[in-house]
Amino acid sequence: MLQATNLWFGYPHSPDILKGVSLAIEPGKRLAIAGENGSGKTTLARLLCGLLKPVAGAVTVDDLNTSDPAAVFEVRRKAGIVFQDPDDQLVEVMVEREIGFGLRNLGLEMGEIKRRVTAALEVFAIEHLRRRPCHLLSAGEKQTVTIASIFAMRPDYVILDESTSLLDAGSRRRVLHAVDRLLAETGAGLGFISMRIEDIWTCDEVMFLREGRIDFKGTREAFLGHLDKIGVPLYGLPELLRRLERPVPGLAQALSRGRDLSAGSLADALLELAEAREARDTGDAREAGDAGDAREAGGARDAGDAGEGGGPCR
């Protein structure tokens, strides 16, 4: 279990970032950690992975105390983090070497490293980026690569610190599906820091930080009601209907009154959104393929006519 007990932390310029925060992430469980800007989410993420040490309280990863210098390597092997800004995490020149970087640090054999790199590229649908220089990737591609790199290491716990914030809707869906698949296969625990409904709805429980303290902890459904009560927006809700191919009966009214939004109607809407977008993407790809085939066929006919007429044929 990844556990934080009565955490207190501050910086010289801001001494009270976290005030008495406690949480637990069990293997196979997923905890969403939400909060407004400046609430201490990123600081908490770094504490959970041992990158920062608490001023008071303790963080333990399977009974290993993150403040124990002798436990540093094992803690970082067991708990991986993906930062919000991928440029803070990328260290290699090429994508395949980036995904293999952590594996080499673990001392794995070259054959196992190659297998894991190939598997990560496949699961996250970025095989085409294998030999692409990291500095030439888009922001969303960089973010996907950093997530793939952490999951390739197969940690027991993963902390995603707003790690889907740079992804478009289609890429976010593919990454969330890949994360869901890998968590199911490995049984790893997840701490997902986000203020997006798509991310939060993949988790079992939600915790809301406000001014360094836990302001709410409970179910996803109750969380929506809590946000409505305190007047804090959740990203993704307003865009939901705009991206649907067809409206979901009753959801528009519910979206305008967050407190009445049910888990069932939201889940149905997200499912319809995904299916509609996949259908549209597939249709667009098919049309592009048909157009390409037509152009190739036309070009072949033109070349044949030129050959028959005695023109140059290369």
C-alpha positions in Angstrom: 0.0 0.0 0.0 1.1 3.5 -0.8 0.2 5.5 2.3 0.5 9.1 3.5 -0.1 9.9 7.1 -0.7 13.4 8.5 1.6 15.0 5.9 2.8 18.6 6.4 5.0 20.3 3.9 6.0 23.8 2.9 8.6 25.8 1.0 10.6 28.8 2.3 8.3 31.2 0.4 5.1 29.3 1.2 5.4 27.3 4.5 1.9 25.8 4.6 1.4 24.0 1.3 0.0 20.8 2.8 -1.6 20.6 6.2 -2.3 17.2 7.7 -3.0 15.2 4.5 -3.6 11.5 4.8 -4.5 9.0 2.1 -4.0 5.4 1.0 -3.7 3.8 -2.5 -4.0 0.1 -2.4 -2.7 -2.2 -5.2 -5.3 -2.4 -8.0 -7.2 0.7 -6.7 -7.4 4.1 -8.3 -7.6 7.4 -6.4 -8.4 10.6 -8.2 -6.8 13.7 -6.5 -8.4 16.9 -7.6 -8.0 20.5 -6.5 -7.7 24.0 -7.8 -4.4 25.6 -8.8 -2.2 26.1 -5.8 -4.0 23.6 -3.6 -0.9 21.4 -3.3 -1.6 18.6 -5.8 1.8 18.5 -7.5 3.6 18.8 -4.1 1.6 15.9 -2.9 2.5 13.9 -6.0 6.2 14.4 -5.5 5.9 13.5 -1.8 4.1 10.2 -2.7 7.0 9.2 -4.9 9.8 10.2 -2.5 11.0 13.2 -4.6 10.2 15.4 -1.7 10.4 14.6 2.1 7.6 15.7 4.4 8.3 18.3 7.1 6.1 16.2 9.4 4.1 13.0 8.9 5.2 10.1 6.8 4.9 8.5 3.3 5.4 4.7 3.1 5.5 2.6 0.0 4.8 -1.0 1.0 6.2 -0.2 4.4 9.3 1.5 3.0 9.6 5.0 4.4 10.4 7.5 1.7 12.5 9.6 4.1 14.9 6.6 4.7 18.0 7.1 2.5 18.5 3.4 2.3 15.1 2.9 0.7 15.5 5.4 -2.1 16.1 3.0 -4.9 13.4 0.6 -3.9 10.9 3.3 -3.4 11.5 4.8 -6.8 11.3 1.3 -8.4 7.9 0.7 -6.7 6.4 4.2 -7.3 6.6 6.0 -10.6 5.5 9.5 -11.5 4.6 11.3 -14.8 4.9 15.0 -14.6 2.5 17.5 -16.2 5.2 19.0 -18.4 6.9 16.2 -20.3 9.9 18.4 -21.0 10.7 18.1 -17.3 11.0 14.3 -17.7 12.4 13.6 -21.2 16.2 12.8 -21.1 17.0 10.8 -24.2 17.3 11.9 -27.9 15.2 9.1 -29.5 11.7 7.8 -28.4 12.7 4.2 -28.1 15.8 5.1 -26.0 13.6 7.3 -23.8 11.2 4.5 -23.1 14.2 2.2 -22.3 15.9 4.7 -20.1 14.3 3.7 -16.8 14.6 0.0 -17.8 18.3 0.4 -18.2 18.5 2.0 -14.8 16.7 -1.0 -13.3 19.6 -3.2 -14.7 17.4 -5.3 -16.9 18.9 -7.5 -19.6 18.9 -6.0 -23.1 16.4 -8.6 -24.5 13.9 -7.8 -21.7 14.4 -4.0 -22.4 13.7 -4.5 -26.1 10.5 -6.5 -25.3 9.2 -4.0 -22.9 9.9 -1.0 -25.2 8.2 -2.7 -28.1 5.2 -3.6 -25.9 4.9 0.0 -24.6 5.0 1.4 -28.1 2.3 -1.0 -29.2 0.0 -0.5 -26.2 0.1 3.3 -26.4 -0.2 3.2 -30.3 3.0 5.1 -30.8 5.0 2.5 -32.9 5.4 5.1 -35.6 7.4 7.3 -33.2 10.0 4.7 -32.3 12.9 6.4 -34.0 11.6 9.9 -33.9 13.8 12.5 -32.1 12.0 13.5 -28.8 12.5 17.2 -29.5 10.5 17.0 -32.7 7.4 15.5 -31.0 4.3 17.5 -30.4 3.4 18.3 -26.8 0.8 15.5 -26.7 3.2 13.0 -28.2 5.8 13.9 -25.6 3.2 13.3 -22.9 2.2 10.0 -24.3 5.9 8.9 -24.5 6.5 9.8 -20.8 3.5 7.8 -19.7 4.6 4.8 -21.8 8.1 5.1 -20.2 6.8 4.9 -16.7 4.4 2.0 -17.4 7.2 0.1 -19.2 9.0 0.0 -15.8 6.0 -1.8 -14.3 5.9 0.0 -10.9 3.6 -1.1 -8.2 2.1 2.4 -8.0 1.8 5.1 -10.6 1.1 8.8 -10.0 -0.1 10.8 -13.0 0.2 14.5 -12.3 -2.2 16.0 -14.8 -0.5 13.9 -17.4 -3.2 14.0 -20.0 -3.5 17.8 -20.0 -1.8 18.3 -23.3 -3.6 15.5 -25.2 -6.5 16.1 -27.6 -9.7 14.2 -27.1 -8.8 11.2 -29.3 -5.3 10.8 -27.8 -6.6 11.2 -24.3 -9.1 8.4 -24.9 -6.4 6.1 -26.3 -4.0 6.8 -23.5 -6.8 6.2 -20.8 -7.6 2.9 -22.5 -4.0 1.9 -22.5 -3.6 2.9 -18.8 -6.7 1.0 -17.9 -5.4 -2.1 -19.7 -2.0 -2.0 -18.1 -3.4 -1.4 -14.6 -5.7 -4.4 -15.0 -2.8 -6.5 -16.2 -0.3 -5.5 -13.5 -2.6 -4.8 -10.5 -0.8 -1.5 -9.9 -2.4 1.2 -7.8 -3.0 4.6 -9.4 -3.1 8.2 -8.1 -4.5 10.3 -10.8 -4.2 14.1 -10.3 -6.6 15.9 -12.6 -9.5 18.2 -12.8 -11.0 16.6 -15.9 -14.1 14.5 -15.7 -12.7 11.9 -18.2 -9.7 11.3 -16.0 -11.6 11.3 -12.7 -14.3 8.9 -13.9 -11.7 6.2 -14.4 -11.0 6.1 -10.7 -12.7 4.3 -7.8 -12.6 7.2 -5.3 -12.0 11.0 -5.4 -10.2 13.3 -3.0 -10.4 17.1 -3.3 -7.6 19.3 -1.9 -8.4 22.9 -1.0 -5.8 25.2 0.5 -3.6 22.3 1.5 -6.2 20.3 3.3 -8.6 17.5 2.3 -11.9 19.2 1.6 -13.7 16.1 0.3 -13.1 12.4 0.0 -15.7 10.0 -1.3 -17.5 8.6 -4.4 -17.4 10.2 -7.9 -21.1 10.9 -7.7 -20.8 12.7 -4.4 -17.8 14.6 -5.6 -19.9 16.3 -8.4 -22.4 17.4 -5.8 -19.6 18.8 -3.6 -18.2 20.8 -6.5 -21.6 22.2 -7.2 -22.0 23.2 -3.6 -18.7 25.1 -3.4 -18.9 26.5 -6.9 -15.8 25.0 -8.4 -15.9 24.0 -12.1 -14.8 20.6 -13.4 -13.1 20.6 -16.8 -14.7 18.5 -19.5 -18.4 18.9 -18.5 -19.2 21.9 -20.7 -17.5 20.2 -23.7 -19.3 16.9 -23.3 -22.4 17.7 -25.2 -20.7 19.8 -27.9 -18.6 16.8 -28.9 -21.5 14.3 -29.0 -22.9 13.3 -32.4 -26.3 13.2 -31.0 -27.8 14.5 -27.6 -28.3 12.3 -24.6 -31.8 12.7 -23.3 -32.0 14.7 -20.1 -28.2 15.3 -19.9 -28.2 18.9 -21.1 -30.5 19.9 -18.2 -28.4 17.9 -15.7 -25.2 19.5 -16.9 -26.6 22.9 -16.1 -27.3 21.9 -12.5 -24.2 19.8 -11.5 -25.9 18.6 -8.4 -28.5 16.6 -10.4 -26.0 14.9 -12.6 -26.2 11.1 -12.1 -23.4 8.7 -12.6 -25.5 6.7 -15.0 -26.3 9.6 -17.4 -22.7 10.8 -17.3 -21.3 7.3 -18.0 -23.8 6.9 -20.9 -22.7 10.2 -22.3 -19.0 9.4 -22.2 -19.6 6.1 -23.8 -21.7 7.6 -26.6 -19.0 10.3 -27.1 -16.3 7.7 -27.5 -18.4 5.5 -29.9 -19.4 8.5 -32.0 -15.8 9.8 -32.2 -14.5 6.4 -33.1 -17.1 5.9 -35.8 -16.3 9.4 -37.2 -12.5 8.7 -37.1 -13.0 5.4 -38.8 -15.2 6.9 -41.5 -12.7 9.7 -42.1 -9.8 7.2 -42.4 -11.8 5.1 -44.8 -12.7 8.1 -47.0 -9.0 9.1 -47.0 -8.0 5.6 -48.0 -10.6 5.5 -50.8 -9.5 8.8 -52.1 -5.8 7.7 -52.0 -6.7 4.5 -53.9 -8.6 6.5 -56.5 -5.6 8.9 -57.0 -3.2 5.9 -57.4 -5.5 4.2 -59.9 -5.8 7.4 -61.9 -2.1 7.9 -61.8 -1.6 4.4 -63.0 -4.0 4.9 -65.9 -2.2 8.1 -66.9 1.2 6.4 -66.8 -0.2 3.6 -68.9 -1.6 6.0 -71.5 1.7 7.8 -71.6 3.6 4.5 -72.1 1.3 3.4 -75.0 1.8 6.8 -76.7 5.6 6.4 -76.7 6.2 8.8 -73.8 8.9 8.3 -71.2 8.3 5.4 -68.8 10.4 5.3 -65.6 
